[in-house]
Amino acid sequence: MFNSQAFQSLINSSVFGVYIYQGLDAKIVFANEKMAQILEYGSKAELIGKSAIEMVASDIEEVKSHIKRRVQGEIFKAEYTEHYLKSKTKALVPVSLFAHTIVYKNEYSGLIMVLDRTKEKSFEKLFLTLSQINQLIIRIEDEEELLEKICEIAIDEVGYLDCAIGYIDENKLFSQLYTKAKTKELEDALKALKIGADPDTPYGVGTVSRAYHTKEVSTIPRISKLESTHYWHDFFDKFNISSACSIPILKKGKVEYILLLHDVIPNTFDKDHLHLLEEIKLDMSFALEKIESEKWHKLILSAINKSFEFICILDENFNIIYANDRALEISGYLREEIIGKNIIHFCYLESKEDIKRVIQEKLSLEGNYSGIINYKLKDNSTKDFLVNIMPYFKKDKITNYIAVGKILEKEDELLKSLERALYFDPITNLPNNNYFIKEVEKFCQKAQNENQIGALILINPIGFKKINEAFGFDTGNKMLSLIASRLKEITEKNDVVARLESEKFGVLFGPLRFKEYALELSKKILEELTKPYNINNIHISLEFNLAIEFISKDANNSSEILKRAHIALSDAKRKGKNQIGFFKKDIEQDTIRKLKLRSELEQAVSNKEFIIYYQPYVDKDKNIVGMEALMRWKKGNKILLPSEFIEELEEGQYIVDAEDLIIDNVLDDISELGLSFPVSVNLSIKSLFRKDLAQRLISKLTQRKAKSKINIDISHNILNIEIIERSFLENFEYVRNLIENLRKFNVFFSIDDFGTGYSSLSYLSKLKVNFVKIDISFVRNLSDKDTKNVTNAIIALSKSLNIKTIAEGVETVEQFETLKSMGCDYYQGFLFYKPMPKSELLKVLNS
């Protein structure tokens, strides 16, 4: 009553545990090695003769009922996605369980397939813990309340066995502040437990001690196998504790508290979960620092209110959204008379737009404004203030400005003059070399700390000395001012433009998303600066050399960056006039190549140069049952494969437009060729997550139906969307809803390259996909026993979920026959058909 070939593949499975029981007492008569491994037995022989009922830890009465029905000959299947078994050491093992009635050795029997979900369950708990802690961080402002709530969440919402938060006291003992457990008995026992941090004592060698001394997360995945914890073995045995974890909570770099967790499931805290445990540690430490910081923030805010002459917080348009008490006191205005008004409104100038323009220019050029502003008070008197206005950034965008000012004294004016002489060029009004070096140094630090990339451009006029000699220094200075003006017009407001030594200029900008932008900007600068200059009716043309040097996390300091930039300038001079130099040749070539390719791809999308090659897939009798639409780029007389352009296409913003074009062409071809089987289209993550994807696909299908081009009845599947495994883990609920919505319009989904990424079997059972594509890496390696077993398991699992399997890259008869014997549904590869244009496909279909 069961397929012996499929049964044999299950026996050898490295994914499923399998056992067979017989009789009302459910004696196990067969088990595979994976089953023994899941339940921690030394070998499958140890399981033979044991009662399956003794292993059950949940749904016991229902399981007993099923056993009775099966051994009486009732044929049915049952599925438990959330189930627990007891291991040899009595630890609970979370599993998914699939049960079937079979005849084994002439007797009705139960066939049980078991999938170990320990890792998945552990991940779920840790993700939930992280999520809940993040919510606490947002709403709780008291340290003690935060710690108490973390304990409650760990037990009541996440489901750990027990939890304690405490600190190491002067006697090196773990003093518990908050303790919570599943039962009152366990909670009292945990409170009474002696735990320390002195490694010379038997109670000072556990996870708490290690977490305290190392400041790192400490775990014991399987307590039963660890001799060093013998001091607490009676406690662990009594409450069936299988795994333990201690997480240090830091404040100002020191261990302030320790979170201790126990669980009944072994391997709940193993090395695979360390990154999540570390994230919990960082989040809790951040929460303490945040609470401490907010406490100081309130104190500082109170001090600020009583200190500076004025402090105002502005929105991005310079409207006042906060003013301190001192500002109100000096100005004479009420708070409601200031809030919402533009700070420029209070300037005592005939043209308020002039001061606004000056402030904006300085903010753009220098990153902040510092200057003297004459403000009008409510009594119509005026006062001079030394004002500093600084931008506040959020995600590289200015959201606010902070304006700080004090009444100007004579010594302040002198200080301001000295500062300007030190950091600004009097001829061009640009920052000078000193300022530029400071800004490069700052960006070097930013690049190292935030892993950002920036760029520096050196600009060297060629033969500038001859202009001074021919027309005089006054004309030369005017020329430098014109160069400065052109540079400011070309660059962005956050870029730093400076006049360096002699006639050289520098531009610093970043962070960069793409390095190619530096070359684009350099070309614009070169184009603009080489245009003729008109000074006193004299037309002067000038040539330049430019150098590009990138600043990355490997940059040590400004001195090194500028040295490399001057070497790059020498490279430009060797090339000739109006040339751009690089420190490394390979950087130059790669940057130019990518820039050219990106420009060509933009043109290719506009000109609709992306075409489709179709590769059919067949059933076991080699009949065509569907096909995949593959993108190609018709570049001139060449047909380019995706490997030559897809990375750049996806990095830019054109992949969505290109894939949209492919879908349109596929639907048109289906109509033209009168296809009656489905065509698959690959979608990138960018296309998949565009908010209007479902609406656009439905619109395309509906429009074609209205024109009587395509039948979109639910019984007739014509379009499949292929997605990669990683995509549905990014936003599972979105993908699940998308699949369910589009199924109503007969658009089905396939998971591409299955087995190579992140797929969880539980995710697969929750997604209503129609096809799973077995990756080519498995097909090519079927001679390997483990690969073959995994492939077998994928096919068996897919069949149990009513999902069709398509093997990719079938190139030999041996591969085809092996996959057929496993029960694979469909086959795609060069053995049957190579990818082909529509014209060749038509010939194949007609034949």
FENVENQUI-V992463 format. One record per residue. N is the residue number from 1. RES is the residue in one letter. D_CENTER is the distance of its C-alpha to the mean C-alpha in whole Angstrom. Layout:
<<N & RES & D_CENTER> <N & RES & D_CENTER>>
This chain:
<<1 & M & 48> <2 & F & 45> <3 & N & 44> <4 & S & 45> <5 & Q & 42> <6 & A & 39> <7 & F & 41> <8 & Q & 41> <9 & S & 37> <10 & L & 36> <11 & I & 39> <12 & N & 37> <13 & S & 33> <14 & S & 31> <15 & V & 29> <16 & F & 31> <17 & G & 34> <18 & V & 37> <19 & Y & 41> <20 & I & 44> <21 & Y & 46> <22 & Q & 50> <23 & G & 52> <24 & L & 52> <25 & D & 51> <26 & A & 48> <27 & K & 49> <28 & I & 46> <29 & V & 48> <30 & F & 45> <31 & A & 42> <32 & N & 39> <33 & E & 38> <34 & K & 34> <35 & M & 36> <36 & A & 38> <37 & Q & 35> <38 & I & 33> <39 & L & 36> <40 & E & 36> <41 & Y & 40> <42 & G & 41> <43 & S & 42> <44 & K & 42> <45 & A & 46> <46 & E & 45> <47 & L & 44> <48 & I & 47> <49 & G & 50> <50 & K & 47> <51 & S & 47> <52 & A & 44> <53 & I & 44> <54 & E & 44> <55 & M & 41> <56 & V & 40> <57 & A & 38> <58 & S & 37> <59 & D & 39> <60 & I & 42> <61 & E & 45> <62 & E & 43> <63 & V & 42> <64 & K & 46> <65 & S & 47> <66 & H & 45> <67 & I & 47> <68 & K & 50> <69 & R & 49> <70 & R & 48> <71 & V & 51> <72 & Q & 54> <73 & G & 52> <74 & E & 50> <75 & I & 47> <76 & F & 44> <77 & K & 40> <78 & A & 38> <79 & E & 34> <80 & Y & 33> <81 & T & 29> <82 & E & 29> <83 & H & 32> <84 & Y & 33> <85 & L & 35> <86 & K & 37> <87 & S & 37> <88 & K & 40> <89 & T & 39> <90 & K & 39> <91 & A & 35> <92 & L & 33> <93 & V & 31> <94 & P & 29> <95 & V & 29> <96 & S & 29> <97 & L & 33> <98 & F & 35> <99 & A & 38> <100 & H & 41> <101 & T & 45> <102 & I & 46> <103 & V & 50> <104 & Y & 50> <105 & K & 53> <106 & N & 55> <107 & E & 54> <108 & Y & 51> <109 & S & 48> <110 & G & 45> <111 & L & 42> <112 & I & 39> <113 & M & 35> <114 & V & 33> <115 & L & 29> <116 & D & 28> <117 & R & 25> <118 & T & 25> <119 & K & 21> <120 & E & 20> <121 & K & 22> <122 & S & 21> <123 & F & 17> <124 & E & 18> <125 & K & 21> <126 & L & 18> <127 & F & 15> <128 & L & 18> <129 & T & 19> <130 & L & 16> <131 & S & 16> <132 & Q & 20> <133 & I & 20> <134 & N & 17> <135 & Q & 20> <136 & L & 23> <137 & I & 21> <138 & I & 22> <139 & R & 25> <140 & I & 27> <141 & E & 29> <142 & D & 31> <143 & E & 30> <144 & E & 33> <145 & E & 31> <146 & L & 28> <147 & L & 29> <148 & E & 31> <149 & K & 29> <150 & I & 26> <151 & C & 29> <152 & E & 30> <153 & I & 26> <154 & A & 26> <155 & I & 29> <156 & D & 30> <157 & E & 26> <158 & V & 24> <159 & G & 28> <160 & Y & 28> <161 & L & 32> <162 & D & 32> <163 & C & 31> <164 & A & 32> <165 & I & 31> <166 & G & 34> <167 & Y & 35> <168 & I & 37> <169 & D & 40> <170 & E & 43> <171 & N & 44> <172 & K & 41> <173 & L & 40> <174 & F & 37> <175 & S & 39> <176 & Q & 37> <177 & L & 36> <178 & Y & 35> <179 & T & 35> <180 & K & 34> <181 & A & 35> <182 & K & 35> <183 & T & 39> <184 & K & 42> <185 & E & 43> <186 & L & 40> <187 & E & 39> <188 & D & 42> <189 & A & 42> <190 & L & 39> <191 & K & 40> <192 & A & 43> <193 & L & 42> <194 & K & 42> <195 & I & 39> <196 & G & 39> <197 & A & 38> <198 & D & 41> <199 & P & 40> <200 & D & 44> <201 & T & 44> <202 & P & 44> <203 & Y & 41> <204 & G & 39> <205 & V & 38> <206 & G & 35> <207 & T & 31> <208 & V & 32> <209 & S & 34> <210 & R & 31> <211 & A & 29> <212 & Y & 31> <213 & H & 32> <214 & T & 29> <215 & K & 27> <216 & E & 24> <217 & V & 23> <218 & S & 26> <219 & T & 27> <220 & I & 29> <221 & P & 28> <222 & R & 32> <223 & I & 34> <224 & S & 37> <225 & K & 37> <226 & L & 37> <227 & E & 40> <228 & S & 39> <229 & T & 39> <230 & H & 42> <231 & Y & 43> <232 & W & 41> <233 & H & 42> <234 & D & 44> <235 & F & 41> <236 & F & 39> <237 & D & 41> <238 & K & 43> <239 & F & 39> <240 & N & 38> <241 & I & 35> <242 & S & 33> <243 & S & 30> <244 & A & 29> <245 & C & 27> <246 & S & 27> <247 & I & 25> <248 & P & 26> <249 & I & 25> <250 & L & 26> <251 & K & 27> <252 & K & 28> <253 & G & 27> <254 & K & 30> <255 & V & 29> <256 & E & 31> <257 & Y & 30> <258 & I & 29> <259 & L & 28> <260 & L & 29> <261 & L & 28> <262 & H & 30> <263 & D & 30> <264 & V & 32> <265 & I & 30> <266 & P & 30> <267 & N & 26> <268 & T & 25> <269 & F & 24> <270 & D & 23> <271 & K & 21> <272 & D & 19> <273 & H & 18> <274 & L & 18> <275 & H & 15> <276 & L & 15> <277 & L & 18> <278 & E & 17> <279 & E & 15> <280 & I & 17> <281 & K & 20> <282 & L & 18> <283 & D & 17> <284 & M & 21> <285 & S & 22> <286 & F & 20> <287 & A & 22> <288 & L & 25> <289 & E & 25> <290 & K & 24> <291 & I & 27> <292 & E & 29> <293 & S & 28> <294 & E & 29> <295 & K & 32> <296 & W & 33> <297 & H & 31> <298 & K & 34> <299 & L & 37> <300 & I & 36> <301 & L & 36> <302 & S & 39> <303 & A & 40> <304 & I & 39> <305 & N & 41> <306 & K & 44> <307 & S & 43> <308 & F & 43> <309 & E & 45> <310 & F & 42> <311 & I & 38> <312 & C & 37> <313 & I & 33> <314 & L & 33> <315 & D & 30> <316 & E & 29> <317 & N & 32> <318 & F & 34> <319 & N & 35> <320 & I & 36> <321 & I & 34> <322 & Y & 36> <323 & A & 39> <324 & N & 40> <325 & D & 44> <326 & R & 45> <327 & A & 44> <328 & L & 46> <329 & E & 49> <330 & I & 49> <331 & S & 49> <332 & G & 51> <333 & Y & 49> <334 & L & 47> <335 & R & 44> <336 & E & 44> <337 & E & 46> <338 & I & 43> <339 & I & 39> <340 & G & 38> <341 & K & 40> <342 & N & 39> <343 & I & 40> <344 & I & 42> <345 & H & 44> <346 & F & 46> <347 & C & 46> <348 & Y & 50> <349 & L & 50> <350 & E & 52> <351 & S & 49> <352 & K & 46> <353 & E & 44> <354 & D & 45> <355 & I & 43> <356 & K & 40> <357 & R & 40> <358 & V & 40> <359 & I & 38> <360 & Q & 35> <361 & E & 36> <362 & K & 36> <363 & L & 33> <364 & S & 31> <365 & L & 33> <366 & E & 33> <367 & G & 30> <368 & N & 32> <369 & Y & 36> <370 & S & 39> <371 & G & 42> <372 & I & 46> <373 & I & 46> <374 & N & 49> <375 & Y & 48> <376 & K & 50> <377 & L & 51> <378 & K & 52> <379 & D & 56> <380 & N & 56> <381 & S & 56> <382 & T & 53> <383 & K & 52> <384 & D & 50> <385 & F & 46> <386 & L & 44> <387 & V & 41> <388 & N & 37> <389 & I & 35> <390 & M & 31> <391 & P & 28> <392 & Y & 25> <393 & F & 22> <394 & K & 19> <395 & K & 15> <396 & D & 18> <397 & K & 20> <398 & I & 24> <399 & T & 24> <400 & N & 27> <401 & Y & 30> <402 & I & 32> <403 & A & 36> <404 & V & 38> <405 & G & 42> <406 & K & 45> <407 & I & 48> <408 & L & 49> <409 & E & 52> <410 & K & 54> <411 & E & 52> <412 & D & 49> <413 & E & 50> <414 & L & 51> <415 & L & 48> <416 & K & 46> <417 & S & 48> <418 & L & 48> <419 & E & 44> <420 & R & 44> <421 & A & 46> <422 & L & 44> <423 & Y & 41> <424 & F & 42> <425 & D & 44> <426 & P & 47> <427 & I & 47> <428 & T & 44> <429 & N & 43> <430 & L & 40> <431 & P & 38> <432 & N & 40> <433 & N & 39> <434 & N & 39> <435 & Y & 36> <436 & F & 34> <437 & I & 34> <438 & K & 33> <439 & E & 30> <440 & V & 29> <441 & E & 29> <442 & K & 27> <443 & F & 24> <444 & C & 25> <445 & Q & 24> <446 & K & 21> <447 & A & 19> <448 & Q & 20> <449 & N & 18> <450 & E & 15> <451 & N & 15> <452 & Q & 16> <453 & I & 18> <454 & G & 22> <455 & A & 25> <456 & L & 29> <457 & I & 31> <458 & L & 35> <459 & I & 38> <460 & N & 41> <461 & P & 44> <462 & I & 47> <463 & G & 50> <464 & F & 50> <465 & K & 53> <466 & K & 55> <467 & I & 54> <468 & N & 55> <469 & E & 58> <470 & A & 59> <471 & F & 59> <472 & G & 58> <473 & F & 56> <474 & D & 56> <475 & T & 55> <476 & G & 52> <477 & N & 51> <478 & K & 50> <479 & M & 49> <480 & L & 46> <481 & S & 45> <482 & L & 45> <483 & I & 42> <484 & A & 41> <485 & S & 41> <486 & R & 39> <487 & L & 36> <488 & K & 36> <489 & E & 36> <490 & I & 33> <491 & T & 31> <492 & E & 28> <493 & K & 29> <494 & N & 27> <495 & D & 28> <496 & V & 31> <497 & V & 34> <498 & A & 37> <499 & R & 40> <500 & L & 40> <501 & E & 43> <502 & S & 46> <503 & E & 45> <504 & K & 41> <505 & F & 38> <506 & G & 35> <507 & V & 32> <508 & L & 28> <509 & F & 25> <510 & G & 21> <511 & P & 19> <512 & L & 18> <513 & R & 16> <514 & F & 18> <515 & K & 21> <516 & E & 23> <517 & Y & 23> <518 & A & 26> <519 & L & 28> <520 & E & 28> <521 & L & 29> <522 & S & 32> <523 & K & 33> <524 & K & 34> <525 & I & 35> <526 & L & 38> <527 & E & 39> <528 & E & 39> <529 & L & 41> <530 & T & 43> <531 & K & 45> <532 & P & 48> <533 & Y & 49> <534 & N & 52> <535 & I & 54> <536 & N & 57> <537 & N & 58> <538 & I & 57> <539 & H & 54> <540 & I & 52> <541 & S & 50> <542 & L & 48> <543 & E & 45> <544 & F & 42> <545 & N & 40> <546 & L & 36> <547 & A & 34> <548 & I & 30> <549 & E & 29> <550 & F & 25> <551 & I & 24> <552 & S & 21> <553 & K & 20> <554 & D & 23> <555 & A & 25> <556 & N & 28> <557 & N & 30> <558 & S & 31> <559 & S & 34> <560 & E & 33> <561 & I & 31> <562 & L & 34> <563 & K & 36> <564 & R & 33> <565 & A & 34> <566 & H & 37> <567 & I & 37> <568 & A & 35> <569 & L & 38> <570 & S & 41> <571 & D & 39> <572 & A & 39> <573 & K & 43> <574 & R & 43> <575 & K & 42> <576 & G & 44> <577 & K & 44> <578 & N & 42> <579 & Q & 39> <580 & I & 36> <581 & G & 35> <582 & F & 32> <583 & F & 32> <584 & K & 31> <585 & K & 32> <586 & D & 29> <587 & I & 27> <588 & E & 30> <589 & Q & 30> <590 & D & 26> <591 & T & 25> <592 & I & 29> <593 & R & 28> <594 & K & 24> <595 & L & 26> <596 & K & 28> <597 & L & 26> <598 & R & 24> <599 & S & 27> <600 & E & 29> <601 & L & 26> <602 & E & 26> <603 & Q & 30> <604 & A & 29> <605 & V & 27> <606 & S & 30> <607 & N & 33> <608 & K & 31> <609 & E & 32> <610 & F & 29> <611 & I & 31> <612 & I & 31> <613 & Y & 32> <614 & Y & 33> <615 & Q & 33> <616 & P & 35> <617 & Y & 34> <618 & V & 37> <619 & D & 39> <620 & K & 41> <621 & D & 44> <622 & K & 42> <623 & N & 42> <624 & I & 39> <625 & V & 37> <626 & G & 34> <627 & M & 33> <628 & E & 29> <629 & A & 29> <630 & L & 27> <631 & M & 27> <632 & R & 29> <633 & W & 29> <634 & K & 33> <635 & K & 33> <636 & G & 37> <637 & N & 39> <638 & K & 36> <639 & I & 34> <640 & L & 30> <641 & L & 28> <642 & P & 24> <643 & S & 24> <644 & E & 25> <645 & F & 23> <646 & I & 20> <647 & E & 18> <648 & E & 19> <649 & L & 19> <650 & E & 16> <651 & E & 15> <652 & G & 17> <653 & Q & 18> <654 & Y & 21> <655 & I & 19> <656 & V & 19> <657 & D & 23> <658 & A & 24> <659 & E & 23> <660 & D & 25> <661 & L & 28> <662 & I & 27> <663 & I & 27> <664 & D & 30> <665 & N & 32> <666 & V & 32> <667 & L & 33> <668 & D & 36> <669 & D & 37> <670 & I & 37> <671 & S & 39> <672 & E & 41> <673 & L & 42> <674 & G & 42> <675 & L & 40> <676 & S & 40> <677 & F & 37> <678 & P & 33> <679 & V & 31> <680 & S & 27> <681 & V & 25> <682 & N & 21> <683 & L & 19> <684 & S & 15> <685 & I & 12> <686 & K & 13> <687 & S & 17> <688 & L & 16> <689 & F & 14> <690 & R & 17> <691 & K & 18> <692 & D & 22> <693 & L & 21> <694 & A & 24> <695 & Q & 26> <696 & R & 26> <697 & L & 27> <698 & I & 29> <699 & S & 31> <700 & K & 31> <701 & L & 33> <702 & T & 35> <703 & Q & 36> <704 & R & 37> <705 & K & 39> <706 & A & 41> <707 & K & 42> <708 & S & 43> <709 & K & 41> <710 & I & 39> <711 & N & 39> <712 & I & 36> <713 & D & 38> <714 & I & 36> <715 & S & 38> <716 & H & 37> <717 & N & 34> <718 & I & 33> <719 & L & 30> <720 & N & 27> <721 & I & 23> <722 & E & 21> <723 & I & 18> <724 & I & 16> <725 & E & 15> <726 & R & 11> <727 & S & 11> <728 & F & 13> <729 & L & 11> <730 & E & 8> <731 & N & 11> <732 & F & 14> <733 & E & 17> <734 & Y & 16> <735 & V & 17> <736 & R & 20> <737 & N & 21> <738 & L & 21> <739 & I & 23> <740 & E & 25> <741 & N & 26> <742 & L & 26> <743 & R & 29> <744 & K & 31> <745 & F & 31> <746 & N & 32> <747 & V & 28> <748 & F & 27> <749 & F & 24> <750 & S & 23> <751 & I & 21> <752 & D & 21> <753 & D & 21> <754 & F & 21> <755 & G & 21> <756 & T & 19> <757 & G & 15> <758 & Y & 14> <759 & S & 17> <760 & S & 19> <761 & L & 22> <762 & S & 22> <763 & Y & 19> <764 & L & 22> <765 & S & 25> <766 & K & 23> <767 & L & 22> <768 & K & 25> <769 & V & 25> <770 & N & 28> <771 & F & 27> <772 & V & 25> <773 & K & 25> <774 & I & 26> <775 & D & 24> <776 & I & 27> <777 & S & 26> <778 & F & 28> <779 & V & 31> <780 & R & 31> <781 & N & 32> <782 & L & 34> <783 & S & 36> <784 & D & 34> <785 & K & 35> <786 & D & 32> <787 & T & 30> <788 & K & 33> <789 & N & 33> <790 & V & 29> <791 & T & 30> <792 & N & 33> <793 & A & 30> <794 & I & 28> <795 & I & 31> <796 & A & 33> <797 & L & 30> <798 & S & 29> <799 & K & 33> <800 & S & 33> <801 & L & 30> <802 & N & 32> <803 & I & 30> <804 & K & 31> <805 & T & 30> <806 & I & 30> <807 & A & 30> <808 & E & 29> <809 & G & 31> <810 & V & 34> <811 & E & 36> <812 & T & 39> <813 & V & 42> <814 & E & 41> <815 & Q & 37> <816 & F & 38> <817 & E & 41> <818 & T & 39> <819 & L & 36> <820 & K & 39> <821 & S & 41> <822 & M & 37> <823 & G & 37> <824 & C & 35> <825 & D & 35> <826 & Y & 34> <827 & Y & 34> <828 & Q & 33> <829 & G & 34> <830 & F & 36> <831 & L & 39> <832 & F & 39> <833 & Y & 38> <834 & K & 36> <835 & P & 34> <836 & M & 36> <837 & P & 37> <838 & K & 38> <839 & S & 42> <840 & E & 42> <841 & L & 40> <842 & L & 43> <843 & K & 45> <844 & V & 44> <845 & L & 44> <846 & N & 47> <847 & S & 49>>
